[in-house]
C-alpha cells in the first residue's frame, strides 16, 4: 500500500517533495527520503526552545492563542476567530476585540461561539499537577501520588476510582459543568420544537419563550435568533463604498453608556417560529457549518479520549485522559515547553500503545527515539507495546 502510494512523480509533504529519479526505482530509498523530509517539516512546524544546552518543544504557533488567553479557551476553536480578526480593520487587540469589541457579536458557523465560551482548557497548578505525575517502577508506570499502577484506556473509568483518581476527575468534571448544563437546555428546546412540529404549531408562545428559550438566552445561546445580522458578521468588511452600511450592522448593538466602544446583543427574544428556533439550535450545536465539516466538539459524554502524557523540561512525566476542549497536553505543561508529548494506552501499568501525536506539540523522530531509549534505560517494559509512527495511518 505504501509503495503504491509513492509511485506518482512527486509526493507533497508539508511543502517538501520526493521526486522520481531517472534511474532504477528504489522504493526503500524513496521511503527514507520521504520520512526524512517529513521530519524536517515537523521541525519547521514546531517551535524549539533552548534550555540547559539543548532544545525543548514549544507549543505550536497555532496554539499560542490558548496559552496567551487569560481564560485559556481551546486554541483550535480560538483560531478561526483569530482569522476573522485578521480580516477586520479594528485597532483593538485580538482579545479585546473578541470579548468587548465588534468581535463579541461574531458567531462563526463552523465554530459557534457557544463552544468558544464553553471550552476553557484546564491549566493545572503545581499542587494539582501532583495528581497526574507518574514514574517508572519495576518496569511499570505508576502514579507517584499513591504508587498505584497507571490505567489509561477506555475501560479504566468503569473501575472503582482511587482517592487520587477521584480528585483528578473532579478537576476535569468542573470544566464541563457549563457544557453539560447548556447541552441539557438545548436538548429540552429540541424536544419542545419537535413536539410543536408534531402538533402543527408554528409560532412560539410567550409561555414557551420564558420557559424553554429564556434559559438558553441567559446562557448566551440562540444568537442566530436574536441577531438580525447574524450571518453577515462572519464576513469581513466589504468595499469602502459599502462602509457606511456595514457599520450599521454593529452600531445597532453598541452599548451607549460605555466609556469605550463595547457591544452586546439584547437579552429579549423576538417573536419567532419553532422552525427558526430549530435552525438556531442547529447553529449552536455546530450542525450548520460548512458541508462535510464535523461538529467542533462531541457531546459531553463522548469528550473523554485517549491517554496523553508529557515529559516536562525537568524530566518529570505526567499523564491523564484527554478530554476534548477541557484537558489537553497544555493542561499538563501550562503551555510551557517540554521534552516530549504524545498519546499512550496503559493497562495495569503496562504501556500497550504509544504514539508521538499531539495537537499542541510536534515531536521529531530523534526526540521520539530518545524517549524510547530513555524509557528502556529506566527499565520500562516495552516488549508488548504497539509503537506508532510519526504519521497517523488513517491520514497517510
N, C-alpha and C positions, 0 to 999 in steps of 0.2 A: 504493500500500500504506500509506504513512504517512498520507495524508489520510483513508483509510478508517478507520485506527486512531484518528483524532482525532474521529470523529463522535459517540461517546457524549456524554451531557450533561456528564459530568465525568471527567477523567483524573487519577488519583492518581500523584504522582511524589515519593516520599520525603517525604510529608507535605504537599505542595503540590498545588493543584488548578487545572486550567484549566476554566472553566465556559463554557457556551454562552450567548451574548448573545441577547437577544430580537430584535435587528435582523438584517440580512442576514449570512449566514455569510461569514466571511473566513478561509479556511484558513491563508493565509500569516501573518496576524497571530496566529492561534492557535498556529501552529508556533513563531513567535518568542517568544510568551509562555511556551510550554512549555519551550523551551530556556533562556530567562532564569531561570525558576523552578528548572529542573534545576541550573543553575549555582549558584544560591543555595543549593540543597540540598547541593551539593558543598562549598561554603564552610562550611556548618554541620557537615558530617561530618569536615572536615579541620582539625586544629589549625594556627593561624597563629602563627609565632614572630617577634617584632620583632627586626630585625638591620640595622644600618647604615642606618637611616632608611627601611627597607621591611619587608616581611613575607616570611618563608620558610615552606615547607611543613614541618610537623612530622609525625611518624609518626601514623597514625590511632589513636585511643584503643584500639581492639581489639587493636592490635599492641604496645601498651606492655609487655604481659607478656613478650614475647620480648626486648625491649630490657633490661628490668629483671632478667630471669633471668640468673644468672651463667653458665649453660650455653647460653643463647640458643636454647632449644628453640622450634621453629617456632610462631609466635603463633596460627595458625589451628587447631593441634591443642591448644595450651595452653588456649585459650579455653573449650572445653567443660568442662575440669577446673576452671577458674575458676568457671564457673556452678554446678558441683557443690559447690564450696567455699562459694559464697554461700548455698546451701540448708542447709549444715551449721550447727551451733551451736558450733563449735570456737572457742577463744580463740587458737589458733595463727595466725600469719601464713600467707598462702597457700602460699608456697614451703616453709615448714617443714612444714605440713600435708601437702603433696603428696609430699615426699621422706622425711619421718620420722614423721609422724603417721598418723592413720587414712587419710588420702588416699593413702598409698603402697600401700594394698591395693585402691584403686579402679581398675577396668579397664573403661572405658566401651565399650559395644558399637559405637557409631558412630565412636569414636576410640580404638582399642585402645592400651593402654599400650606395646605393642611399638613403635608408631610414635612415641609421645611420647618414648621413650628414644632412638630412632634419629635423630630429626630435630633435630639441633643445627645451626643456621644458622651458616655461617662468617662471622665479623666480621673483616675484613681489617685487618692492621696497616698503618702508614704505608708501610713498605718493600714489603709485599705489594701495596698499592694501586697502586704504580707500574706493575705489570704490566698493569693494566687501564685506565690513563689514555689518553685519545685526544685528538687535536687536529684542527682543520680546516687542511688544507694543499692548495693548488691545487685547491680545490673538492671535495676528498675527505676522508673520515675516515681517519686513520692512527693507529697505535699510537705513543705517544710514546717507548716503550722501544726500538723498533727501526725506526721510520719505515715499517713495512710497512702496506699498506692493510688496513683492518678487513674481516673476513669474519665475519658473524654470520647464518647461515642453516642450513637442515637439512643441506646437503651439505658444509658447511665442515669438519666433523670428519673427513671422508674424506681430505682433503688432507694432505700431509706437514706435520707441525707444525714451526713455528719454535722456537727456544730459548725465546722469550717464551711462546708458546702451550703448550709442554710444561711449563714451570714453573707457569703458571696452571692447567693441567689437573691437575697433581699436587696442588695445594692443594685443589681440589674433590674429586678422587678420594679423598683421605684422609678426607673427611667421609662417604663412602659405604661404607667398609670394613665397618663393623659391620652395615649394612643388607644388604650383599651376602653376608656370612657367615651371617646369620640366614636370608636367603632360600634359600640352599643347604641349610641344615638343615631348613627347613620343606618344601622340595621333596623331600628324601630321606625325610622322615617320611610325606609324602603317598604316595610310591611304595610304601613299606612297608605302609601302610594299604590301598592298592589291591590289592597282592599278597595280603595276608591275606584281604581280602574275596573275591578271586577263588578262593582256596583254601578258603574256607568256615571260616576261623579267626576266632574272636571274641575270645578273651582274648589280651592282650599278654603274651608270655613274659618271664621275668626277663631273658633274654639281650637281647631287643629293647628292654626298658626301659633297659638300660645302654648298648646300642649306638646306638639310634636316638633315644630320648627324653631320656636324661640330658644330652646336649649342649645340647638346647633349654632344659632346666631351668636349666643353668648360664648360659645367656644371658638368663634371666629370663622365658622364654616358658612356654606351657602353664599359665597361671594358672587358666584355667577348669577344668583337670583337677585342680589342686592345692588349690583353694579351694572348700569345700562351700557357702560363702555368696557365691560369685562374683556371681551375678545380683542379689542383694539389696544389694550395696554401691553399686550405681549409683543407688539410690533414697535420697532424703533421709529423715531420721528421721521416723517416723510420729508418731502422737499420743503425748502424755505417758503415757497408760495403757500403752503398749507399750514404754516407755523401757527397762525392765529387760531385756526380751527382745532389744531392738535392741542394747544394749550388749554382750550376749553374743557377737554376731557379730564384734565387734572384739577383745574381751578374750581370745578364744581364740588370737589371734595376736599378743599383746603380748609384747615382749621383756622378760623378767622381770628380767634383770640390768642393765638400763639405768637410769641415774640419772633420766632423764626418760621420759615416755611415748613409746615407739617401737614400731613394728610391723613385721612381716615374715612372709612365707609360708615354710613349711618347704621344704627342698630335696629331701626324699624324695618320690618318686612313689607314690601309692597303686596298688593293683591296678586295672586298667582294661580296658575293651574297646577294640577298634580303632575302633568306632563313636564312642565317647566321645573318642578321640584325634582323629578326623576333625573332630568338632564343635569341639574346642579349637583345631585348626589353622585352621578357618574363621574363628573369632573372631580369632585372632592375625593373620590375613591381611586383616581388615576386611571379611569377606564375610557376617557375621552381624548386621549392624546393621539399622536401620530399612528397611522395604521401599522400594525405589527409590533408596536412598542409595548413592552411589558409594563405592568404596574410597578411604580417606583419601589415599593416595598410590599412584601407579602403581609397577610393578616398577622395579628399579634401572636396567635398560637403557632404560627409557622416561621417565626423570625429566628429561632434558635438554629444555628448552622453547625458547621464542622468545628472541631477543636482548633485553636490557634495558639501560637507561642511566640515569644520573643526572647532574645538574649541581649540584655542591655549592654551599654558600653563599659560597664564594670564586670561583665561576665555572669551576672545573675540571670537566671531563667524564670520566666513567668508563663503561665498557661491558663486557658479558660475556653468556654464555648463562645463562639462568635454569635452575636445577636444583632441582626441587621438593623442599622440605624441607631443602635444603643450601645453596643460593645464591640470594639474592633481592636486591631493591633495598636492603634493610637491610644486606646484606653490603658494599655499596659506600659506604654512609654511616655504618656502625657505629651505626645508629639515630638519627643526628643529623638536624637539619633540612637541607633542600636547596632549591634554586631550582626544580628540576623533576625528575620521574621518569616514565619511560614505557617503551614497547616499541619495538623497532626491528629492521628487517631490513636488512643491509648486504652488498653483493656487490662485492668489489674496491674498497672504499672508497666506493661509491655507495649512498646511502640509497634503498632501493627501497620500504620500507614504514615508516610511523611512526604511532604511536598514543599517547595520553596515559594508558594503562591501567597501573595498579599496585595490588597489594593492600595496600601499605604507605603509599602517598601518593595523594592525590586532587587533581590539578591542576584549576584552573578554566579557563574559556575565555580570560580575559585572560592568564593565565600561559602558556597554550598559544600564543596569538597572539604574545606577547612572545618566546617561544622561537624560533618560526619567523622572526620579524623579525630576531632576533639572529643566527641561523644564516645568513640571506640576507645580512645586512650583512657577515658574516665570509667570505662567498664560497662557502658550501656549496651545491653544485648540488642543487636540489630539483625540477628541471624534470620528471623522470620519477618522482617519489616519489608513492606512493599514501598520501595523508594521511588517516588515520582520524579519526572524530569522537569526541566525549566519550562518547557512548553506544555500547556494543557492539551491532552489528547483530543478533547472534544472541540478544540479551537485550532488544531493544526491544519 
